[in-house]
């Protein structure tokens, strides 16, 4: 784990930090042989006063055969550090996620996060921020769009459309709008850290089960959502 910064920041300080950290995000593949995949999701308790982070670790390649074996899981609760501010969710969620990772006995080679990667106004969503701290490849798989624009993907499972946004260098593709299941709303896939968009899409597709969410984040979502009220 890489200690990047202090978490006690004002919103303006957090925004400035996001802009600096975005330059450290790696957009090309640097991925070891994957034997363990972690899914991460964050829930909230007591009206948002308590943050609960859930991490579920799955075995691979058994997952590629349709059997998503849970190897380990961890839950960490702590007082919520920052009020809800759009675009700053990582400062609200990542500290608890890091503490949950500290509870694991095994270190995954790939992490899939219920949230945004670089599909973020400052290119540093939850998955990217977490990836920098863990120094691991991460993928963001979100249920809703935070920024950018896109066409409608095809109706079949696996169809996707690029998610594009205007950046400092002009138009850029920041993610993919993926039809993960026929007849349902798409999910928004973006690389977090140490992955290309093509590889992020590939892993999202091979981790799909019978629902619209890939199994790592579906199982983490289920663990994080027990008896709480989520606000994403």
C-alpha positions as CSV (number, residue, x, y, z in Angstrom):
1,X,0.0,0.0,0.0
2,X,1.3,3.5,-0.9
3,X,0.6,6.3,1.5
4,X,-0.3,9.1,-0.9
5,X,-1.8,11.8,1.3
6,X,-3.7,12.8,4.4
7,X,-7.5,12.3,4.3
8,X,-8.4,15.4,6.4
9,X,-9.0,17.8,3.5
10,X,-11.5,20.4,2.7
11,X,-13.5,20.0,-0.6
12,X,-11.3,22.6,-2.4
13,X,-8.1,20.8,-1.2
14,X,-9.5,17.5,-2.3
15,X,-10.3,18.8,-5.8
16,X,-6.8,20.2,-6.2
17,X,-5.4,16.8,-5.0
18,X,-7.5,14.9,-7.5
19,X,-6.1,17.0,-10.3
20,X,-2.5,16.2,-9.2
21,X,-3.1,12.5,-8.6
22,X,-4.8,12.0,-12.0
23,X,-1.5,12.5,-13.6
24,X,-0.2,9.4,-11.8
25,X,-2.9,7.1,-13.1
26,X,-1.5,4.5,-15.5
27,X,-3.7,4.0,-18.6
28,X,-1.8,1.0,-20.1
29,X,-1.8,-2.6,-18.9
30,X,0.5,-3.5,-16.1
31,X,-1.2,-6.7,-14.9
32,X,0.3,-9.8,-13.3
33,X,-1.1,-13.3,-13.8
34,X,-4.6,-13.1,-12.2
35,X,-5.3,-15.8,-9.6
36,X,-7.5,-13.7,-7.3
37,X,-10.0,-10.9,-8.2
38,X,-11.5,-8.6,-5.5
39,X,-14.8,-6.9,-5.7
40,X,-15.3,-3.7,-3.7
41,X,-18.5,-1.8,-2.7
42,X,-19.3,0.8,0.0
43,X,-22.4,1.1,2.0
44,X,-23.6,3.5,4.7
45,X,-25.3,3.0,8.1
46,X,-27.0,5.3,10.6
47,X,-28.1,7.8,8.0
48,X,-24.7,8.1,6.4
49,X,-22.8,8.5,9.7
50,X,-21.0,5.2,9.4
51,X,-19.2,4.0,6.3
52,X,-19.1,0.3,5.7
53,X,-16.7,-1.1,3.1
54,X,-17.0,-4.6,1.8
55,X,-14.3,-6.6,-0.1
56,X,-14.9,-10.0,-1.6
57,X,-12.1,-12.0,-3.1
58,X,-12.8,-14.6,-5.8
59,X,-10.7,-17.4,-7.2
60,X,-9.6,-17.3,-10.8
61,X,-9.5,-19.2,-13.2
62,X,-12.4,-21.0,-11.6
63,X,-14.5,-17.9,-12.2
64,X,-13.8,-18.3,-15.9
65,X,-15.6,-21.6,-15.8
66,X,-18.7,-20.0,-14.4
67,X,-17.9,-20.9,-10.8
68,X,-17.2,-17.8,-8.7
69,X,-15.6,-19.3,-5.6
70,X,-15.4,-16.9,-2.7
71,X,-12.0,-17.2,-1.1
72,X,-12.2,-14.5,1.5
73,X,-14.3,-11.5,2.4
74,X,-13.9,-8.6,4.8
75,X,-16.1,-5.8,6.1
76,X,-14.8,-2.6,7.8
77,X,-16.9,0.1,9.5
78,X,-15.8,3.6,10.5
79,X,-17.2,7.0,11.0
80,X,-17.8,8.7,7.7
81,X,-15.0,11.2,7.0
82,X,-16.5,13.6,4.5
83,X,-20.1,14.7,3.7
84,X,-21.6,13.7,0.4
85,X,-20.0,15.9,-2.3
86,X,-20.5,15.0,-6.0
87,X,-17.2,14.1,-7.6
88,X,-15.5,13.6,-4.2
89,X,-16.8,10.2,-3.3
90,X,-13.4,8.6,-3.1
91,X,-12.5,10.8,-0.1
92,X,-15.7,9.5,1.5
93,X,-15.3,5.9,0.6
94,X,-11.6,4.9,-0.1
95,X,-10.3,5.1,3.6
96,X,-12.8,2.5,4.7
97,X,-12.0,0.3,1.6
98,X,-8.3,0.5,2.5
99,X,-9.0,-0.7,6.0
100,X,-11.1,-3.6,4.7
101,X,-8.2,-4.6,2.4
102,X,-5.9,-4.6,5.5
103,X,-8.1,-7.3,6.9
104,X,-7.4,-9.7,4.0
105,X,-4.9,-12.5,4.3
106,X,-4.4,-12.7,0.5
107,X,-3.6,-10.0,-2.0
108,X,-5.6,-10.0,-5.2
109,X,-4.0,-9.2,-8.6
110,X,-7.1,-7.3,-9.9
111,X,-9.7,-5.2,-8.2
112,X,-13.2,-4.4,-9.5
113,X,-15.0,-1.4,-7.9
114,X,-18.6,-0.5,-7.8
115,X,-18.0,3.1,-8.9
116,X,-16.1,5.2,-11.5
117,X,-12.5,4.8,-12.7
118,X,-11.3,7.6,-15.0
119,X,-14.9,8.3,-16.1
120,X,-14.8,11.3,-13.7
121,X,-14.6,15.0,-14.3
122,X,-11.0,15.1,-13.0
123,X,-10.2,11.5,-14.2
124,X,-9.9,10.2,-10.6
125,X,-13.0,8.3,-9.5
126,X,-13.1,5.8,-6.6
127,X,-11.5,2.9,-8.6
128,X,-8.6,5.1,-9.8
129,X,-8.0,6.6,-6.4
130,X,-8.1,3.2,-4.7
131,X,-5.8,1.7,-7.4
132,X,-3.1,4.3,-6.7
133,X,-3.2,3.6,-3.0
134,X,-3.1,-0.2,-3.4
135,X,-0.7,-0.1,-6.5
136,X,-3.0,-2.7,-8.1
137,X,-4.9,-2.8,-11.4
138,X,-8.5,-1.6,-10.9
139,X,-11.7,-1.4,-12.9
140,X,-14.6,0.9,-12.2
141,X,-18.1,-0.6,-13.0
142,X,-20.8,2.0,-12.2
143,X,-24.5,1.7,-12.5
144,X,-24.9,5.4,-13.6
145,X,-23.0,7.9,-15.6
146,X,-21.1,10.7,-13.8
147,X,-19.8,12.6,-16.8
148,X,-19.3,12.3,-20.6
149,X,-21.7,11.5,-23.4
150,X,-22.4,8.4,-25.4
151,X,-24.7,6.7,-27.9
152,X,-27.0,3.8,-27.1
153,X,-25.2,0.5,-27.1
154,X,-26.7,-2.4,-29.0
155,X,-29.3,-4.6,-27.4
156,X,-27.3,-7.8,-27.1
157,X,-25.1,-8.8,-24.1
158,X,-21.6,-7.6,-24.8
159,X,-22.6,-4.6,-27.0
160,X,-21.0,-1.4,-26.0
161,X,-20.6,2.3,-27.0
162,X,-17.7,4.6,-26.1
163,X,-18.1,7.1,-23.3
164,X,-16.4,10.3,-24.4
165,X,-15.7,13.6,-22.8
166,X,-13.8,16.8,-23.5
167,X,-10.5,17.0,-21.7
168,X,-7.4,19.2,-21.8
169,X,-6.3,17.5,-25.0
170,X,-9.7,17.6,-26.7
171,X,-12.1,14.7,-27.1
172,X,-11.1,11.5,-25.2
173,X,-12.7,8.1,-24.6
174,X,-13.0,7.7,-20.8
175,X,-15.0,4.5,-20.7
176,X,-17.6,2.2,-22.2
177,X,-21.3,1.9,-21.9
178,X,-21.8,-1.8,-21.7
179,X,-24.9,-3.9,-22.3
180,X,-24.1,-6.5,-19.7
181,X,-27.4,-8.3,-20.0
182,X,-30.0,-8.3,-22.7
183,X,-33.0,-6.1,-22.0
184,X,-31.5,-4.2,-19.0
185,X,-29.9,-0.8,-18.7
186,X,-26.2,-0.7,-19.4
187,X,-23.3,-0.4,-16.9
188,X,-20.5,2.1,-17.2
189,X,-17.1,0.6,-17.3
190,X,-13.9,2.6,-17.1
191,X,-10.3,1.7,-16.3
192,X,-9.2,2.7,-12.8
193,X,-5.4,2.2,-12.7
194,X,-2.8,0.1,-14.6
195,X,-5.3,-1.0,-17.2
196,X,-6.4,-0.1,-20.7
197,X,-10.1,0.3,-21.5
198,X,-9.9,-2.8,-23.8
199,X,-8.6,-4.9,-20.9
200,X,-11.1,-3.4,-18.4
201,X,-13.9,-4.4,-20.8
202,X,-12.5,-7.8,-21.3
203,X,-12.4,-8.6,-17.6
204,X,-15.8,-7.2,-17.0
205,X,-17.3,-9.4,-19.7
206,X,-15.6,-12.6,-18.5
207,X,-16.8,-11.9,-14.9
208,X,-20.5,-11.5,-15.8
209,X,-22.8,-14.1,-14.3
210,X,-26.6,-14.1,-14.6
211,X,-27.2,-10.5,-13.5
212,X,-26.2,-7.2,-15.0
213,X,-23.3,-6.7,-12.6
214,X,-20.1,-8.7,-12.8
215,X,-19.8,-11.2,-10.0
216,X,-17.0,-9.4,-8.0
217,X,-19.0,-6.2,-7.6
218,X,-22.4,-8.0,-7.3
219,X,-21.1,-10.0,-4.4
220,X,-19.5,-7.0,-2.8
221,X,-22.7,-5.0,-3.3
222,X,-24.7,-7.7,-1.5
223,X,-22.3,-7.8,1.4
224,X,-22.1,-4.0,1.7
225,X,-25.9,-3.5,1.4
226,X,-27.0,-5.7,4.2
227,X,-29.2,-3.8,6.7
228,X,-28.0,-0.4,5.5
229,X,-29.0,2.6,3.4
230,X,-26.7,3.2,0.5
231,X,-26.0,6.6,-1.1
232,X,-23.9,6.6,-4.2
